[in-house]
Amino acid sequence: MLAEKIITAYLPEEVGEECLLNATNTLYPNKTVYVINEWWKPEGNTLWERQPSNAPSNIIPDVLAYHYNGTNDFILYGCKKLKKLIE
């Protein structure tokens, strides 16, 4: 539920609230959350090339790090493309 909450709260800021089909959640959670999506492909970018530019896999970063500091104070970090560092 927390992963879904962070993603659905992130989308209105990224694509604009008017572009969402339904606004189920636009509030960030009140806990620290880390999300690593699995839309990327370790062997290359073939999966990214087949997706439309407005697909969630192209909008949501590979990693979202949401740090909640209390009393609605938070920091959101994201990484668009993961890359292999060590093999």
N, C-alpha and C positions, 0 to 999 in steps of 0.2 A: 504494500500500500504506500509506503514512503517513497519508493522508487517511482511509482506512478504519479504521486503527488508532485514530486520535484520536476518530472518531465512535463506534466500538464501545466504547471505553473510557469515553466520556462518558455513554452511554445507561444503564448500571447506576446511576450516581449520580442521574440524572434520573428514571427510572421505577422504580427498584428492581430488584435482580438477580433476584428471584423472578418478575418480570413478563416477563423475556426468554425467548424461545422456545429459544434456545441461547446459552450463555455462551462464545462463541468467543474473546473477548479482553476482559479487564478491566484490562489494564496499559497505561499511557500510553507513547508512544514515547520514545526517548532522543535525540530531535532536535527542534528548533523547527519547528512546523508551523502554517500558516495555512490555514483552510478557508472558502471562500465557497460557500454552497449556492445552487442555482438553482431552488428551489421557490417563490420569490417572483415576483410578476408586476408589472412596472413600471407598468402601466396602472391597477392597483388591487388590491383584496383578493379578487377573485372566486375565485381559485384556493384561497385560504385558507378561504373559506366552504364550499367543496365537500368539504374534507378532514375526516375524523373527528378529534376532539380528540386521539386517541392515535396518529394517523398520524405517521411520522417528520418530515414537513414541518412539523408543529406542535410537535414536541418539540425538534428540533435547531435551534439559533439560526441566523440568516442568516450570521453570521460567528463562527468559533471561532479564537481566537488563543492558541496554546499555546507558551509560552516555557520551554525546558528550560535550566536553569542548571548542570547537571551533578550528579552524585551523588544522583540521584532528587529533586532540588530543582526544582520547576516552578511556574509561574503559569498559570492558565487564564482567559482573558477571553472573553466572548460578547456578542453583540448580537442580540436577538430579532427586531427589525423594522428593515430598512434603509429609509431615506427619502431621497428625492431632495433634494440640497442646491442644485445649480445646474443650470439647463437651457440 
